[in-house]
Amino acid sequence: MCGIVGYVGNKSAQPILMHSLKRLEYRGYDSCGIALAGSDLEVYKDVGRIDALATKLNSNGCSIGIGHTRWATHGKPSRINAHPHTDCSGQFAVVHNGVISNYLELQTQLILEGHHFSSETDSEVLAHLIEKYYTGDLVSAVKTALTYIKGSYAIIVLGKDTPYIVTARYENPVIIGVGYHENIVASDVPAVLDYTNKVIILKDGDIATVSRESVKVCNNGREQTRNCNVISWDINEAEKGGYEHFMLKEIHEQPKAIAETLRGCLSKVEPQVNPGIKIPDNIEDVLLLGCGSSYHATMIGKYVLELIVGIPTRVELASEFNHANPVLRKTWTIGVTQSGETADTLMALKKARQLGSHTLAITNVVGSSVTRLVDQCFYTRSGPEISVAATKTFITQLMAFYLLALSWPGVDYKYKYGLIQDLGRLSSKVQRLLNHQAEIAKQGANLARFENALYVGRGINYPVALEGALKLKEISYIHAEGYAAGELKHGPFALLTPQTPVIAIAGLDSTREMFLANIREIKARESPLLAIADERDTEIDKYVDCVIRVPSTEPLLSPVINSVALQLLAYFAAEARGCPIDLPRNLAKSVTVP
Ligand code: F6R
């Protein structure tokens, strides 16, 4: 996720671009840049945040320009990889938010034709394609260039001698703030609210020509009418996209995060999976390391790898591994850390390397410390996560494990075919669950009355119970523990009273009969029982007091859907208790001390 802006009007563009970019920093902030069209195209960019770049600029009076704040996906955060990107002749500058999945193919062809590339980004191909197809009309060059692009994009293009900017979108947002003798293009409303509250929202496939006095939108070669909406929110509301908290916003971004992480990795026809990771030769087992939610993701990863690949896999808390005396022989070590900065995970990976292990990091942050420490990286593409509680980064870590397992050489065709189809449908299933969050909100408000709760699951849904309990305790301060359902009778049964609700994550897999037996035992102790269950599961109603039904999926993928339901449950419990959801007490987003 990145932020893009463009200005054309009667004022100096540079301060307006910088101010608008600042409003979009929640979308990414590892590097930034602007391009201004005067007698030449002037480009200023750097690593770091908007304020730092702003101190290096003087307003030069140009009244047309574009800008970008980056969350790296292709190539580390660096000045060269920062946007805007330009073509060889320096006539055009482009800012892009999205992922171009066929950029390597396009780049190879353009290099053969004599284009010189400076950056490691996927976005730079856009500038070169526009240069290639430019014959005097920037709009038609952009239109032709986009016909070659596979993937998602929101772009703004600036030409050296063109009194307008061109913007286009496909699966990434673009809005146009309509002002008096000025127009501002941006990824999101907050970027324009200080200048205008009138906004046009582009649709997929739209290409708009934006000049000082007019906005012309075309789609499929035809001119379109797009209404101007009047925005009534204040700036704080707008930065959260209308959500009360970043956590809820990030929960709702999960369909997109899933789709972005899978993008370009699945081929349903063959069927084939290619996450761009080379499985090391001759490995005999796998070691998974992580902390907190990332550790729970590794526990699910173990089930996935052992079931699909059949390779022995163990999981270790990174903080404990650092004090252990592990034996690693032909072991592939995979460290999972969304921030890429967790000190315990970094130390554990260092130790695994010293013991001769090949290492892979699964992380959400390109250029983070972990990326410099390991042999290979898999990047989840969740975009920045602001709320302290991990939500979308946890879900995309699970995606990483499914992709990795399915790309393993020799994996049975029966898994490949069915699971690839089901993975492709996950994003829309999560969306369906989110569309019905009102029922979960009621259950969350009910849960808020209690001071203790237990979460139980079996098999692949046992780590889901741990994750559900972690979410609840960290944001609502309700004491919650996750257990393997079969373990309750070995001690925790003593806690069961009508004041201790139990949240049961009901799988439809081989654990089913045993799980129902465990649920009956809990019911006999009079604890209120709430089940999270597949929508096909009508039998569960006989055993529990309430059910949250979730979209049906292949049991191996059910941790994704169930975890999203549990995130919402925790969120609404915390909301009912009036907790500071995005910044829970005593916690930090990046834990950089061991
Ligand atoms: C829980 C949470 C933490 C992190 C843990 C590891 O919601 O966010 O438990 O999962 O601190 O962080 P990363 O993944 O950055 O290593």
Boltz pocket constraint, residues with backbone or C-beta under 6 A from the ligand:
constraints:
  - pocket:
      binder: B
      contacts: [[A, 291], [A, 292], [A, 293], [A, 294], [A, 295], [A, 336], [A, 337], [A, 338], [A, 339], [A, 340], [A, 341], [A, 342], [A, 345], [A, 388], [A, 389], [A, 390], [A, 391], [A, 470], [A, 471], [A, 474], [A, 588], [A, 589], [A, 590], [A, 591]]
      max_distance: 6.0
